[in-house]
Amino acid sequence: MLKLNDPEIQELLKLSKQEGGTQMLKDPNVQEILIDVTKDHDNSIPIIQCLLNGKSTDEEIAEETEIRLNIVRRILYKLYDAGVASYKRSKDPETQWYTYSWKFEEDKIAEIISEKFEKFSEEIHQSLEYEEENMFFVCPNGCRYNFEEASERNFICPDCNTNLEFQDNSSIITELKELKERMS
């Protein structure tokens, strides 16, 4: 499992410090995480790119990207809720209006990636255990049941009404072991 002090995470952190974090933003894993947070495939990356390039207010970002101000604000608040962005609020003495200065939190991305790897590693471990501890039966259409489920159904698929046949899951076990090895 990857932790924050693992070389892969440290490499991402190094990338985040170069060119204002723009190299980190090129990583597909980072982009996937950010889009997953904002649920906006088209606008997220340009908005974050603006933050990394020194634009800090929502108005500056909207002007630079030509994305509507309400969309920019929505994305910034989603990033804030995920802990990937922070802001400071200041009041203009003349107009009495508040200005929000935003900052992209690169270190939080490394934490999210680390958590994702840990979760994925745990899922692989659990899947491997399940595959090793069970015997499986499948129908011609691919429906799959462990021995207990298959025997409760008299080895007849409830969905397809066809006979269930034994499935050799050794290739699945091998694949999971290889994946687990790569994750360590």
N, C-alpha and C positions, 0 to 999 in steps of 0.2 A: 504494500500500500504506500502511496506517495504521501509524504508529509511536507509541511512548509519548508523544511530544511533540505529536502531532496534536491538533487541537481536539476531535475526538470523544472521544478517550481522556481528555483533560483534563477534559471535561465530566463524564464518568463519575467521575473522581477527585473533582471538586467535589461531585457528588451524594453521594459516599461520606462526605464530611466533614459534610454537613448532617444534622441529626436522627439522629446516630449511625450514618449509613450506610443508614437505612431507605429513603431515596429511591432509592438505587442498587439496592436489592433489588426495587423495583417494576419495573425494566427487564426486559422479557421475555428479552432476550439474556443478562442476568446470571442470571436464573432458570434458563434453559435450560442454561447452563454448570454451575451448581451442581447441578442435578438429574442432569446427565450425569456429574458427578464422583461423586455419592453413590449413584446408581441407585435413589433412593427419592423418588418424586414426591410422596407424601403428607406426609412428615415433615421433609424437608430445610428448606423455607422457614420453617416455624414455629421450628425449632431455631436457625437462623441469625438470625431476627428476635429471639429471646431473647438471643443473644449481643450483637446490636447494641443491645439495650435495657438492657444492663448486667448481665445474668445471666452469671456466668462459670464456675460449676462444673456438672458434668454432673448432679448432684443437683438444683440449682436449676432447671436447664433442664427436667429430667424433671417436676419438681413443677409448674412454670409451664405447660408444654405438655400435661401429662397423657399423655405418650408414655413407654412403658416405658424404664427406665434403660439396658438393654442396647442398645436401638435408638438412643437418644441417643448412647451411647458409640461404637457402630458408625459412625454418621454423622460424629461429630466426628473419629474416626480416619481416615475416608476424606477428609475435608476437610484434615486434617493431612498425609496422604500426598500430596495434590495441592498442598500449600503454601498453601492458602486459610485455614487455621487454624493457630494455634500454641498452645502451652500452657507453663505453668510449674508445676513440681511442688514442693509444700511438705509438710513433715511436721508433723503435730500433735504437740506435745510431750507432751500428756497421753495420747492414745490410741496414738501412734506410727503412725497411719494416714497415708497420703499423700493429699493433696488436689490435684487438677489444676484450675488456673484457665485457662480457654480464652479465646482472642482471635481474632476474625475479621479476616483480613488483606485489607482492601479493595483495596490496591494490586496484589495478585496477580491479582485479577479483571481489572483493566485490562491486565495483561501477557497473560493468557490470551486476552482479546478481540483484542488486537493480533496475537497469533500466529495466531488463527483467521482474521483478515482477510488476513494475509500468505499463509497457506496457500490460502485461497479465491482470492485474486488470482492466485497461481501456477497453480492449477488452471484458471482461466479462460484464462490465457495459453497454457498447454499445449493446452487444448481448441481454442482459436482456431487455433493453429499446425497441429494435426492436421486440423482441418476445411479449412483453406486449402490444405494440401499434399496432400489426398487427394480422390479421386472415389469416390462411394458408390453402392451398388446395394441395393435393398430388395425383399422379397417382399410379397405382398398382406397378410400377417399382421404385417408390421412388422419382421421380422428384417433386420438391416442389416450390410453387409459393405463393406470398402473394395475398390478395384479389384483389387488383388492377390489378396485372399481370394476374391472373386467369380470371377475368372478361373481360379483353382485348382479351383473347384467347377463349372466350365463354366457359370457364371451360373445355376445351379440351387441353390435353398436346400436345404441338407442336413437341416434340421429339418422343413420343410413340403413338400419335393419339388415346389416350384413355381418358375417362372421368376423370375429377379431382374431388376428394371427399374432404369434410371438414376434417381438421386434428385438433384434440384437442392437443394444445401445452402446456397444464398445467404442464405436467411432465418435459418438457424442461425448463419451467420457474422455477419450483421448484429446479431442478438441478442447474441452474445458480445462484439462490438465495443462495443455500447451498455453492456453490463454492465461491461466493462473500463473504459470511460470514467467510469462512475459510481464505480468503485472508486478511480480516481486522484485 
